[in-house]
């Protein structure tokens, strides 16, 4: 099975409606999330991962490609797939880690994950703004076309009414003579 941490009201509503296991619904307002919120998300998820409650962590978000194109993306985050040293080169590291490399790695990973979450959040917000602007442009264009059509109909109706009045006046003048 899987568990989700939805960000944004629509995501929270979707997963609640589908009875999905939810880690927390504390981040329902995506536009108001700050960098510190991303660190909180990261700490929460990393604790669960280190405790063995999660086998892997993935981030699903909307990737901003252009104003007209946004694509759904899934980014695998943990377990971290670091390049392995070639055979015979395992002990040639020039780095000395205090207290040890595992402790340093455990300290860095939540920072890394918070950065990835914040980046994905920025992409999603940019995608939403792009989609909104595109739909507003389309709505404005459609409204402009509708106004042109209505003006055309109005002018035709006005012309028809004027023509009718002129015809009645002429017909009335003919009847009097």
C-alpha positions as CSV (number, residue, x, y, z in Angstrom):
1,X,0.0,0.0,0.0
2,X,0.9,3.6,0.0
3,X,0.4,6.7,2.1
4,X,0.2,10.3,0.8
5,X,0.9,13.8,2.1
6,X,-1.3,15.9,0.0
7,X,-0.5,19.6,-0.5
8,X,-3.3,21.9,-1.5
9,X,-7.1,21.8,-0.9
10,X,-8.0,19.9,-4.1
11,X,-5.4,17.2,-3.4
12,X,-6.6,16.8,0.2
13,X,-10.3,16.5,-1.0
14,X,-9.4,14.0,-3.7
15,X,-7.5,11.6,-1.4
16,X,-10.2,11.9,1.3
17,X,-12.9,11.1,-1.2
18,X,-11.0,8.1,-2.4
19,X,-10.3,6.8,1.2
20,X,-6.5,6.9,0.7
21,X,-4.2,6.6,3.7
22,X,-3.2,10.3,4.5
23,X,-0.1,11.1,6.6
24,X,-1.4,14.6,7.4
25,X,-3.8,17.2,6.0
26,X,-2.0,20.2,7.6
27,X,-0.8,21.5,4.3
28,X,-4.2,22.2,2.6
29,X,-3.3,25.7,1.4
30,X,-0.5,25.2,-1.2
31,X,-0.1,28.9,-2.1
32,X,0.6,29.8,1.6
33,X,3.4,27.3,2.1
34,X,6.8,28.6,3.1
35,X,10.3,27.2,3.0
36,X,9.9,26.4,6.7
37,X,6.7,24.3,5.9
38,X,8.8,22.4,3.3
39,X,11.4,21.7,6.1
40,X,8.6,20.4,8.3
41,X,7.3,18.2,5.6
42,X,10.8,16.9,5.0
43,X,11.4,16.1,8.7
44,X,8.1,14.3,9.0
45,X,8.7,12.2,5.9
46,X,12.3,11.4,6.7
47,X,11.5,10.3,10.3
48,X,9.0,7.8,8.8
49,X,11.5,6.6,6.2
50,X,14.3,6.2,8.8
51,X,11.9,4.3,11.1
52,X,11.3,1.9,8.3
53,X,7.6,2.8,7.9
54,X,8.2,3.8,4.2
55,X,10.2,1.8,1.7
56,X,10.5,4.7,-0.7
57,X,9.4,8.4,-1.1
58,X,8.3,9.9,-4.3
59,X,7.1,13.5,-5.1
60,X,4.2,13.9,-7.5
61,X,3.8,17.4,-8.9
62,X,2.9,19.4,-11.9
63,X,6.0,20.4,-13.9
64,X,6.0,23.8,-15.6
65,X,7.2,23.3,-19.2
66,X,5.7,26.5,-20.7
67,X,2.7,28.8,-20.4
68,X,0.7,26.4,-22.5
69,X,2.2,23.1,-21.3
70,X,2.3,21.6,-17.8
71,X,2.9,17.9,-17.3
72,X,2.3,15.6,-14.3
73,X,5.7,14.3,-13.0
74,X,6.7,11.8,-10.4
75,X,10.2,12.2,-8.9
76,X,11.8,9.4,-6.9
77,X,13.5,10.9,-3.9
78,X,14.4,8.2,-1.3
79,X,16.1,5.8,-1.2
80,X,18.8,8.1,-2.5
81,X,20.6,6.6,-5.4
82,X,24.2,7.7,-5.1
83,X,26.8,6.6,-7.6
84,X,28.7,3.6,-6.2
85,X,32.6,3.7,-6.4
86,X,34.3,1.4,-8.9
87,X,35.8,-1.8,-7.5
88,X,39.2,-1.1,-5.9
89,X,38.4,2.6,-5.4
90,X,36.2,2.3,-2.3
91,X,38.8,3.6,0.1
92,X,40.2,6.4,-2.0
93,X,37.9,9.1,-0.6
94,X,39.6,12.4,0.2
95,X,36.8,13.3,2.5
96,X,36.9,12.7,6.3
97,X,33.4,12.8,7.9
98,X,32.8,13.5,11.6
99,X,31.3,11.7,13.4
100,X,30.9,9.3,10.4
101,X,29.6,9.4,6.8
102,X,26.2,7.9,7.8
103,X,25.5,10.6,10.4
104,X,26.4,13.3,7.9
105,X,24.3,11.7,5.3
106,X,21.3,11.5,7.7
107,X,21.7,15.2,8.5
108,X,21.9,16.3,4.8
109,X,19.1,14.2,3.4
110,X,16.2,16.2,5.2
111,X,17.8,19.4,3.9
112,X,18.0,18.0,0.4
113,X,14.4,16.7,0.5
114,X,13.1,20.1,1.8
115,X,14.8,21.7,-1.2
116,X,13.2,19.2,-3.6
117,X,9.7,19.7,-2.0
118,X,10.1,23.5,-2.3
119,X,11.2,23.2,-5.9
120,X,8.3,21.0,-6.8
121,X,5.9,23.3,-5.0
122,X,7.2,26.3,-7.0
123,X,6.8,24.3,-10.3
124,X,3.2,23.4,-9.3
125,X,2.3,27.0,-8.4
126,X,3.9,28.3,-11.6
127,X,1.9,25.6,-13.6
128,X,-1.3,26.6,-11.9
129,X,-0.8,30.3,-12.7
130,X,0.1,29.4,-16.3
131,X,-3.0,27.3,-16.7
132,X,-5.2,30.1,-15.2
133,X,-3.7,32.7,-17.4
134,X,-4.2,30.6,-20.5
135,X,-7.8,29.9,-19.6
136,X,-8.4,33.6,-18.8
137,X,-6.9,34.5,-22.2
138,X,-9.3,32.0,-23.9
139,X,-12.3,33.4,-21.9
140,X,-11.4,37.0,-22.8
141,X,-11.1,36.0,-26.5
142,X,-14.4,34.1,-26.4
143,X,-16.1,37.1,-24.7
144,X,-14.7,39.5,-27.4
145,X,-16.1,37.2,-30.1
146,X,-19.5,37.1,-28.4
147,X,-19.6,40.9,-28.1
148,X,-18.9,41.2,-31.8
149,X,-21.7,38.8,-32.7
150,X,-24.2,40.5,-30.3
151,X,-23.2,43.9,-31.8
152,X,-23.8,42.5,-35.3
153,X,-27.3,41.1,-34.2
154,X,-28.2,44.4,-32.5
155,X,-27.2,46.5,-35.5
156,X,-29.2,44.2,-37.8
157,X,-32.3,44.4,-35.5
158,X,-31.9,48.2,-35.3
159,X,-31.6,48.4,-39.1
160,X,-34.7,46.2,-39.5
161,X,-36.7,48.4,-37.1
162,X,-35.6,51.6,-38.9
163,X,-36.5,50.1,-42.3
164,X,-39.9,49.0,-40.9
165,X,-40.5,52.6,-39.6
166,X,-39.5,54.1,-42.9
167,X,-41.8,51.7,-44.7
168,X,-44.7,52.5,-42.4
169,X,-44.1,56.3,-42.9
170,X,-43.9,55.9,-46.7
171,X,-47.0,53.7,-46.7
172,X,-48.9,56.2,-44.5
173,X,-47.8,59.1,-46.8
174,X,-49.0,57.1,-49.9
175,X,-52.4,56.4,-48.2
176,X,-53.0,60.1,-47.4
177,X,-52.4,61.2,-51.0
